[in-house]
């Protein structure tokens, strides 16, 4: 997956969890949870959706690496 694919996947997953949230308004280093007003369950569902959509198993220990858009892209592009 390239960065564009990952951003599209993230936007699609987010649309199913918090349709009012707009990923395009979030800066690369902003905390996604705060910027998009995601509670812990929303963020967990977001991570699960990213894992399912990418085919990558994301262990709970790695969740902090996905708090920002740049971290999310780096993690899923590996």
N, C-alpha and C positions, 0 to 999 in steps of 0.2 A: 504494500500500500504506500502511496506517496502522500505528501502533505495535503494535497487537495482532496484526495479520496478520504483521508482521515477526518478532515473538517466537514465534508459532506456527511459522512457516517455520524459524526458527533451531532450535527444539526438535525439529522433525521431521528436519531435516538432521543434527542432533547425534545423534539416536536411531539413525540408520543408521551413524554413525561410531564413537561411543562410547556404547553403550546404557546403561552404568552411570552416565554423567554426567547430572546434574540441573541444567538451566539455571535452575530456579526458586530454587536456592540461591545464585545469583551476584548480587552487588550491581551496581548500575548502572555504577559506576566501576572495578570489579575487572577485572583482566586475565583474559580468558576462558581463555587458554592455561594460566595458573597455577591458576586456580580450578577448572578442569575437568580438569587434568592432561593437556592435549593436547600431543602432540609436534608437530614441524614438519610432518610428513606429515598428521597428523590435522587440523591447522589449515588446511593447504592444501586438503584435501578438503572441509573445512567451508566455506571461501570459495568453492570451485568449486560446491558444492551450493547456496549462497546465491545465487550468480550465476545458476545454471540455474533455480532456483525463482522468482526474482524477475524474470528476463529482463533483468537489468542486467549489463553487462560491467564486471567489477571488475579494473582493471589492477593489477599487482603493486605499483606505487608507492603505491597507496591501501590496501594491506593494513594498515598501522599504524593507520589510521582505524577499523578494525574490531576492534581488540583489546579494546574494552569493549562492554558491551551498549548503553550509551547512544550510543556512537559508531556502532555497527552500525545502530541504529534511525535515527539522524540521516542516515547515509549512504544507506540503502536507501529512506528516506521522501522523499528529494529529488525 
